[in-house]
Structures are given as C-alpha cells and as structure tokens.
C-alpha cells in the first residue's frame, strides 16, 4: 500500500468515527401582536373600527368623468369635458349622550360681492321612512354670507317607479343654495330593468338668478329676479357594481333670459 492509499484510508476512518453534530436550531422571533380591522355594523354598512379604538370610520366617495353639452358651456365651445373626485370620511362613536359624529368633505364657499370666504357654516338633517314613503329635511346657515336655506324631499313607490317631490327656500344666495329664492320640483323614476332607470322631471323656480358653483360671484339678494321653469329627462345605467353611466338633457326657460337646452354624459366609479 502506498502512502497515498494510507492517507485516504486514514481520512475515511476519521470521518466514520466523527460523530454528526446536529445543526443549531433557528429560533424565530415572536411576532408582534396584530389587531385586525373589525367590521362595525352598528351604524350601517361600510364602517370599520379604527384599530386600537372604539371609533367607527367610513370612507366613501367617487371618481367622475363628464362631458357637458350646451351653448358656450366650454367658453367658446358648445361642449366641455371635466373630471371630478370626492372623498368623505365619517367617524362615529357611542357616548353617554348618544352617537357622536364627525364628517370631513372640504368645499369652497360661495362668494357674494365685496366679500371673502371663511367657509364656516352650520347644517342639520333629519329623515325617516313610513312604509313605502321616505322623507328628508335638511338645512344650513352660511355664516360668511349670513343667509341660509332649508330643503324638504320625499319619495313614495307608485306603480313601476318612485315619485319624488321636493321644495327649497333660501333667504339669500349662500353656499347651501343660490339658484333661486324658492323652488318646487317633481320627478318619477321608472326602473325599466335591474340596471336601467329612466327619470323625467319638472321644476319651477321663484326669483331665479341662475346656478352658481364654487368661486362664482352672485348677487347678494333675489330682488327683482324673474321666475323660471325647467323640464328634463335622465337615464341611468349600471354597467357593473359601483360603476355606472348617466345621460341627461334639460330645457330651461327663464323670464329674464333666453331659453336653453343643455345635457351631459357621465361615467362614475363610486366607493
């Protein structure tokens, strides 16, 4: 046996006689305790508990794409495309005095001549149902413009659709309502299929000054304004859950201006 064979035999004998040592055990760190989000069903659908608290939170809103059609709606153009998004947070919790509610939905107040906005207002709302009839009354006081508005709305199921009636009164142009001093309206929403709804409607305005949106400047009162009336037709189609299309055409005839026909087509994703 040569030297090389001796060395190999010695190495093999050493390996056979060496005990196999178990590998050191790997100890995993204890995971931190996790509090999973819990559903809060005390205030309706969509609420969940903020982890670590007993406050219920609901997040909702929409993303919208809309094409408007009408004379000069886009400045020098008779059409205009716009997008809009809105997110609303509603927090609720029980107290010894009843539910405590807080809402966030930032808006910009309406401006009247020679004034600046402070975006402060106070609002209220009540509502209920009685069989097939439901109602809602809302109101608000615009601290900036020192005027307010109150609305009353009701719906009742009749035949193949739902009849809706509404009325509004505004003490002066304000962030809660600025189209007219008062108005009454009626509509009948026909549910043609599970996804298709067709709604004709009519509205009459007393002391009409026209619609106004954020950043618009409007008269400080309704004095001297004429009346107006409007008819329209709106079609809603639900493409899939939480995503729908809406098309609407409106005819307006004011005492103090030319009559006009406007419309829009809208796609909206709600959540």
C-alpha positions, 0 to 999 in steps of 0.5 A, a space after each residue: 500500500 502506498 502512502 497515498 492509499 494510507 492517507 485516504 484510508 486514514 481520512 475515511 476512518 476519521 470521518 466514520 468515527 466523527 460523530 454528526 453534530 446536529 445543526 443549531 436550531 433557528 429560533 424565530 422571533 415572536 411576532 408582534 401582536 396584530 389587531 385586525 380591522 373589525 367590521 362595525 355594523 352598528 351604524 350601517 354598512 361600510 364602517 370599520 373600527 379604527 384599530 386600537 379604538 372604539 371609533 367607527 370610520 367610513 370612507 366613501 366617495 367617487 371618481 367622475 368623468 363628464 362631458 357637458 353639452 350646451 351653448 358656450 358651456 366650454 367658453 367658446 365651445 358648445 361642449 366641455 369635458 371635466 373630471 371630478 373626485 370626492 372623498 368623505 370620511 365619517 367617524 362615529 362613536 357611542 357616548 353617554 349622550 348618544 352617537 357622536 359624529 364627525 364628517 370631513 368633505 372640504 368645499 369652497 364657499 360661495 362668494 357674494 360681492 365685496 366679500 371673502 370666504 371663511 367657509 364656516 357654516 352650520 347644517 342639520 338633517 333629519 329623515 325617516 321612512 313610513 312604509 313605502 314613503 321616505 322623507 328628508 329635511 335638511 338645512 344650513 346657515 352660511 355664516 360668511 354670507 349670513 343667509 341660509 336655506 332649508 330643503 324638504 324631499 320625499 319619495 313614495 313607490 307608485 306603480 313601476 317607479 318612485 315619485 319624488 317631490 321636493 321644495 327649497 327656500 333660501 333667504 339669500 344666495 349662500 353656499 347651501 343654495 343660490 339658484 333661486 329664492 324658492 323652488 318646487 320640483 317633481 320627478 318619477 323614476 321608472 326602473 325599466 330593468 335591474 340596471 336601467 332607470 329612466 327619470 323625467 322631471 319638472 321644476 319651477 323656480 321663484 326669483 331665479 338668478 341662475 346656478 352658481 358653483 364654487 368661486 362664482 360671484 352672485 348677487 347678494 339678494 333675489 330682488 327683482 329676479 324673474 321666475 323660471 321653469 325647467 323640464 328634463 329627462 335622465 337615464 341611468 345605467 349600471 354597467 357593473 357594481 359601483 360603476 355606472 353611466 348617466 345621460 341627461 338633457 334639460 330645457 330651461 326657460 327663464 323670464 329674464 333670459 333666453 331659453 336653453 337646452 343643455 345635457 351631459 354624459 357621465 361615467 362614475 366609479 363610486 366607493 
